[in-house]
Amino acid sequence: MPKTIPLMAMDFAETATPNSQPNTDSSPSADWQQQLARAITEPRQLLEQLDLAADTFGDFSAASRQFSIKLPHAYLRKIRPGDARDPLLLQIMAQSAESHEVPGFKQDPVGDLPASRAPGLLHKYPGRVLLITTGACAVHCRYCFRRHFPYAQEQAGRDQWQSALDYIRTEPSIEEVILSGGDPLVLSDERLATLIDQLQAIPHIRRLRLHSRLPVVLPDRITDRLVEILASSRFDTALVIHANHANEIAADEIRVLRKLQAAGILLLNQAVLLKGINHQPEQQQALSKALFSAGVLPYYLHLLDPVQGAAHFDVSLQQANELMDQLRASLPGFLVPRLVREIEGEQSKTPANEL
């Protein structure tokens, strides 16, 4: 069979790749795009930068071929050199365990493909749809539930938004559009502005939600122009960030998140429960407190989606529920995320206490 190329590394819309020339937007935009173009994509380069031996993670060659690594230097700077158990490093470093086939772990763990209604448009839940704006991310998380997603066929790229918009236009029950990917903030400010303008022309859309890891991976992406675009639309707008550990939230991240909050953007966080990274109570407590200090409310803590290649991150339901009991006993209610699982075919996320 032909080798599968990981399409998460590609943006069929407008993404800088390590060998491409960055776009020539305004200076702040060009700066973040240049940072993205210089992202680390070679495991051995990453290990060398962190003063770790080349054999620290064993034979990761098959895993990195199947799903390449990627991280900007802004994220690298938050990883402790010489520490092979650093919780940020473990999220992005390829490991041999990813090549193990584990029963129950599959390529489409949450039923994205059956929910496709147009190129890049998923309609799973009543009242809202999800638009896959790009297949590219600023960082490749090893537990990503879309690491096998066929972006070449299923994303709404430059010439494919129209069919997705047509579907939304003919479904008056849809009140909310979720921009996802990949990561929608990999698109340039002006591409996002164009898309949001097109959505604003559909009268029954009332809410806009964006899911992005960039505020904690590449904070310079949050340009003044981007904040203006999000704040000036007619939509009630929420930005759901994705931080899994308190170490991901430092001064630069707090600065840009507070900028978004000051502009009236609702900020929420979705984390994934990951063995060896954030499955201890003190790690979750620190994350919730760091988020709130940055103006972000904990929203969901996801049980790991059973995606092929990520079984080594799995935390049992029993251990997860015990963790939540400890969090409820130690944090105010507004800092305790909801522990949920996404199950194919269900009408919403399923609370862990119903599993």
C-alpha positions as CSV (number, residue, x, y, z in Angstrom):
1,M,0.0,0.0,0.0
2,P,1.2,3.6,-0.6
3,K,2.6,5.4,2.4
4,T,0.2,7.7,4.1
5,I,1.3,11.3,4.2
6,P,0.2,13.2,7.4
7,L,-2.0,16.0,6.1
8,M,-2.0,17.8,9.4
9,A,1.3,19.4,8.2
10,M,-0.4,20.9,5.2
11,D,-2.6,23.9,4.7
12,F,-4.4,23.9,1.4
13,A,-5.5,27.5,2.1
14,E,-2.6,29.7,3.2
15,T,0.0,28.3,5.6
16,A,3.7,28.8,5.7
17,T,5.7,25.6,5.7
18,P,9.3,25.2,6.7
19,N,10.6,25.8,3.2
20,S,8.1,28.3,2.0
21,Q,8.2,32.1,1.9
22,P,6.0,33.7,4.5
23,N,3.1,35.9,3.4
24,T,3.6,39.6,3.3
25,D,0.8,40.8,5.6
26,S,1.4,43.6,8.1
27,S,4.5,43.3,10.2
28,P,3.0,41.6,13.2
29,S,1.3,39.0,11.0
30,A,4.4,38.4,9.0
31,D,6.3,37.9,12.2
32,W,4.1,35.1,13.4
33,Q,4.1,33.5,10.0
34,Q,7.9,33.6,9.9
35,Q,7.9,31.9,13.3
36,L,5.6,29.3,12.0
37,A,7.8,28.7,8.9
38,R,10.8,28.1,11.2
39,A,9.0,25.5,13.3
40,I,10.9,22.4,14.3
41,T,9.8,19.4,12.3
42,E,12.7,16.9,12.9
43,P,12.7,14.8,16.1
44,R,16.5,14.7,16.3
45,Q,16.7,18.5,16.0
46,L,14.2,18.8,18.8
47,L,16.3,16.4,21.0
48,E,19.5,18.3,20.2
49,Q,17.9,21.6,21.1
50,L,16.9,20.2,24.5
51,D,20.2,18.5,25.3
52,L,18.7,15.1,25.1
53,A,20.4,12.0,23.7
54,A,19.1,10.8,20.3
55,D,18.0,7.5,21.8
56,T,16.1,9.0,24.7
57,F,12.7,8.0,23.2
58,G,13.9,4.8,21.5
59,D,13.0,4.2,17.9
60,F,10.5,6.9,17.0
61,S,11.2,6.8,13.3
62,A,8.0,5.0,12.2
63,A,5.9,7.2,14.4
64,S,7.4,10.4,13.1
65,R,7.0,9.2,9.5
66,Q,3.3,8.4,10.0
67,F,2.6,11.7,11.8
68,S,5.4,14.3,11.7
69,I,6.4,16.4,14.7
70,K,6.0,20.2,14.6
71,L,6.4,22.9,17.1
72,P,7.4,26.6,17.0
73,H,10.4,27.9,19.0
74,A,8.0,29.9,21.2
75,Y,6.7,26.6,22.5
76,L,10.1,25.0,22.6
77,R,11.3,27.7,25.0
78,K,8.8,26.5,27.6
79,I,10.2,23.0,27.7
80,R,12.9,22.2,30.3
81,P,16.2,21.2,28.7
82,G,17.5,17.8,29.7
83,D,14.1,16.6,31.1
84,A,12.7,13.7,29.1
85,R,9.6,13.7,31.2
86,D,8.7,17.4,30.7
87,P,4.9,17.5,30.3
88,L,5.1,19.8,27.3
89,L,7.7,17.7,25.5
90,L,5.6,14.5,26.0
91,Q,2.7,16.1,24.2
92,I,4.7,16.7,21.0
93,M,7.5,14.2,20.8
94,A,7.0,11.1,18.6
95,Q,7.4,7.8,20.5
96,S,7.6,4.1,19.5
97,A,4.4,3.4,21.4
98,E,2.4,5.2,18.7
99,S,3.1,2.3,16.3
100,H,1.4,-0.3,18.5
101,E,-2.0,-1.4,17.5
102,V,-4.4,-1.4,20.5
103,P,-7.9,-2.8,20.3
104,G,-10.6,-0.1,20.3
105,F,-8.3,2.6,19.1
106,K,-9.1,3.7,15.5
107,Q,-8.5,6.3,12.9
108,D,-11.9,8.1,13.2
109,P,-12.6,7.8,17.0
110,V,-15.4,10.3,17.2
111,G,-17.3,9.8,14.0
112,D,-16.2,12.9,12.1
113,L,-16.6,11.3,8.6
114,P,-20.2,10.2,9.0
115,A,-21.1,13.7,10.1
116,S,-19.7,15.4,6.9
117,R,-22.4,17.4,5.0
118,A,-20.1,19.3,2.6
119,P,-16.4,19.5,2.1
120,G,-15.1,20.6,5.5
121,L,-18.5,20.8,7.2
122,L,-19.5,18.5,10.1
123,H,-23.0,18.6,11.4
124,K,-23.1,16.4,14.6
125,Y,-25.1,18.4,17.1
126,P,-28.4,20.3,16.9
127,G,-28.1,24.1,16.3
128,R,-24.4,24.1,15.4
129,V,-22.0,23.0,12.8
130,L,-18.2,22.7,12.6
131,L,-16.2,24.1,9.7
132,I,-12.8,22.6,9.1
133,T,-11.0,25.6,7.8
134,T,-7.6,24.1,7.3
135,G,-5.6,20.9,7.8
136,A,-2.7,22.8,9.3
137,C,-1.7,23.4,12.9
138,A,1.2,25.3,14.6
139,V,1.9,22.2,16.7
140,H,1.3,18.5,16.2
141,C,-0.1,17.0,19.4
142,R,0.6,13.3,19.6
143,Y,-2.9,12.5,21.0
144,C,-4.7,14.5,18.3
145,F,-8.0,12.8,17.4
146,R,-7.7,14.1,13.9
147,R,-4.2,12.8,13.3
148,H,-5.6,10.4,10.6
149,F,-8.2,12.8,9.2
150,P,-8.3,13.0,5.3
151,Y,-7.9,16.7,5.1
152,A,-7.3,16.6,1.3
153,Q,-10.9,15.5,0.8
154,E,-12.7,17.0,3.8
155,Q,-11.4,20.5,4.5
156,A,-13.2,23.6,3.3
157,G,-10.3,25.3,1.5
158,R,-10.1,28.5,-0.5
159,D,-12.5,27.3,-3.2
160,Q,-14.7,25.1,-1.1
161,W,-16.2,27.4,1.5
162,Q,-19.1,28.1,-0.8
163,S,-20.7,24.6,-0.6
164,A,-20.4,24.7,3.2
165,L,-21.9,28.2,3.3
166,D,-24.7,27.0,1.1
167,Y,-25.5,24.2,3.5
168,I,-25.5,26.5,6.5
169,R,-27.7,29.0,4.6
170,T,-30.4,26.4,3.9
171,E,-30.6,25.1,7.5
172,P,-32.2,27.9,9.6
173,S,-31.9,25.8,12.8
174,I,-28.1,26.4,12.7
175,E,-27.4,29.3,15.1
176,E,-23.7,28.6,15.8
177,V,-20.7,28.0,13.6
178,I,-17.5,26.5,15.0
179,L,-14.2,27.2,13.2
180,S,-11.8,24.4,13.7
181,G,-9.2,22.4,11.8
182,G,-6.3,21.8,12.1
183,D,-6.3,25.3,13.6
184,P,-8.3,28.2,12.2
185,L,-5.9,30.8,13.5
186,V,-3.2,29.4,11.1
187,L,-5.2,31.3,8.4
188,S,-4.2,34.9,7.9
189,D,-6.1,37.8,9.5
190,E,-7.6,38.7,6.1
191,R,-8.7,35.2,5.2
192,L,-10.4,34.9,8.6
193,A,-12.1,38.3,8.1
194,T,-13.4,37.2,4.7
195,L,-14.8,34.0,6.1
196,I,-16.4,35.8,9.0
197,D,-18.0,38.4,6.7
198,Q,-19.5,35.6,4.6
199,L,-21.0,34.0,7.7
200,Q,-22.3,37.4,8.9
201,A,-24.4,37.5,5.7
202,I,-26.4,34.5,6.9
203,P,-29.0,36.0,9.2
204,H,-29.8,33.0,11.4
205,I,-26.2,32.6,12.6
206,R,-25.9,34.2,16.0
207,R,-22.8,32.7,17.6
208,L,-19.2,32.2,16.4
209,R,-16.8,29.9,18.1
210,L,-13.2,29.3,17.3
211,H,-11.1,26.4,18.6
212,S,-7.4,27.2,18.6
213,R,-4.1,26.1,20.3
214,L,-2.2,29.1,18.9
215,P,-2.7,31.5,21.9
216,V,-0.6,29.1,24.0
217,V,1.7,27.8,21.3
218,L,2.5,30.9,19.2
219,P,1.1,33.9,21.2
220,D,2.4,36.4,18.6
221,R,-0.4,35.1,16.3
222,I,-2.9,37.2,18.4
223,T,-2.4,40.4,16.4
224,D,-4.3,43.6,17.0
225,R,-6.0,43.1,13.6
226,L,-7.2,39.6,14.7
227,V,-8.6,41.0,17.9
228,E,-10.4,43.7,15.9
229,I,-11.8,41.2,13.5
230,L,-13.3,39.0,16.3
231,A,-14.5,41.9,18.4
232,S,-16.2,43.9,15.6
233,S,-18.4,41.1,14.1
234,R,-22.1,41.0,15.0
235,F,-21.7,37.6,16.6
236,D,-21.5,36.6,20.2
237,T,-18.0,35.2,19.9
238,A,-16.1,32.6,22.0
239,L,-12.5,31.4,21.7
240,V,-11.9,28.0,23.1
241,I,-8.2,27.5,23.7
242,H,-6.5,24.2,24.3
243,A,-4.0,24.1,27.2
244,N,-3.2,20.9,29.0
245,H,-0.7,22.0,31.6
246,A,0.0,25.2,33.6
247,N,3.5,25.4,32.1
248,E,1.9,26.3,28.8
249,I,0.7,29.6,30.2
250,A,3.4,32.1,30.8
251,A,3.8,35.9,30.5
252,D,3.3,36.1,26.7
253,E,0.3,33.9,26.8
254,I,-1.3,35.8,29.6
255,R,-0.7,39.1,27.7
256,V,-2.5,38.0,24.6
257,L,-5.3,36.2,26.4
258,R,-6.0,39.3,28.5
259,K,-6.1,41.3,25.2
260,L,-8.8,39.1,23.8
261,Q,-10.7,39.2,27.1
262,A,-10.6,43.0,27.2
263,A,-12.1,43.0,23.6
264,G,-15.1,41.1,24.9
265,I,-14.2,37.7,23.6
266,L,-15.4,34.8,25.9
267,L,-12.4,32.6,26.6
268,L,-12.8,29.0,27.5
269,N,-10.4,26.1,27.8
270,Q,-10.7,22.5,26.7
271,A,-8.0,20.1,27.9
272,V,-7.4,16.4,27.3
273,L,-6.7,14.1,30.3
274,L,-3.3,12.6,29.5
275,K,-1.4,10.0,31.4
276,G,2.0,11.2,32.6
277,I,1.2,14.8,31.7
278,N,-1.8,16.1,33.7
279,H,-3.5,13.2,35.3
280,Q,-2.5,14.1,38.9
281,P,-4.7,16.5,41.0
282,E,-2.0,19.0,41.6
283,Q,-1.4,19.3,37.8
284,Q,-5.1,20.0,37.1
285,Q,-5.4,22.4,40.1
286,A,-2.4,24.4,38.8
287,L,-3.9,24.4,35.3
288,S,-7.2,25.8,36.4
289,K,-5.6,28.5,38.5
290,A,-3.2,29.5,35.6
291,L,-6.1,29.7,33.2
292,F,-8.2,31.9,35.5
293,S,-5.3,34.2,36.0
294,A,-5.1,34.6,32.2
295,G,-8.9,35.3,32.0
296,V,-9.9,31.9,30.8
297,L,-12.5,29.6,32.3
298,P,-11.9,25.8,32.4
299,Y,-14.7,24.3,30.2
300,Y,-14.1,20.7,29.4
301,L,-11.6,18.0,30.4
302,H,-11.9,15.4,27.8
303,L,-11.3,11.7,28.3
304,L,-8.8,10.7,25.6
305,D,-10.5,10.0,22.3
306,P,-9.4,6.5,21.3
307,V,-7.4,7.5,18.2
308,Q,-4.9,5.0,16.8
309,G,-1.5,5.9,18.0
310,A,-2.4,7.5,21.3
311,A,-3.3,4.6,23.6
312,H,-0.2,5.3,25.8
313,F,-1.9,8.5,27.0
314,D,-5.1,6.8,28.2
315,V,-6.3,7.3,31.8
316,S,-9.0,4.9,33.1
317,L,-12.5,6.1,33.7
318,Q,-12.2,5.1,37.4
319,Q,-9.0,7.1,37.9
320,A,-10.5,10.1,36.0
321,N,-13.5,10.1,38.3
322,E,-11.3,9.9,41.4
323,L,-9.4,12.9,40.0
324,M,-12.6,14.9,39.6
325,D,-13.6,14.1,43.2
326,Q,-10.3,15.5,44.4
327,L,-10.7,18.7,42.2
328,R,-14.2,19.4,43.5
329,A,-12.9,19.1,47.0
330,S,-10.0,21.5,46.4
331,L,-11.3,24.1,43.9
332,P,-14.2,26.5,43.7
333,G,-16.9,25.1,41.3
334,F,-16.1,27.6,38.5
335,L,-12.6,26.3,38.3
336,V,-13.6,22.7,37.9
337,P,-13.9,21.6,34.3
338,R,-16.6,19.1,33.2
339,L,-15.2,15.7,32.6
340,V,-16.6,14.4,29.3
341,R,-16.2,12.0,26.5
342,E,-17.2,12.4,22.8
343,I,-19.1,9.3,21.6
344,E,-19.9,8.8,17.9
345,G,-23.6,9.4,17.2
346,E,-24.5,11.1,20.4
347,Q,-26.2,14.5,20.4
348,S,-23.7,16.1,22.7
349,K,-20.6,15.4,24.8
350,T,-21.3,12.7,27.4
351,P,-20.6,13.5,31.1
352,A,-18.2,10.9,32.6
353,N,-20.7,10.1,35.3
354,E,-23.1,8.8,32.7
355,L,-20.7,6.4,31.1
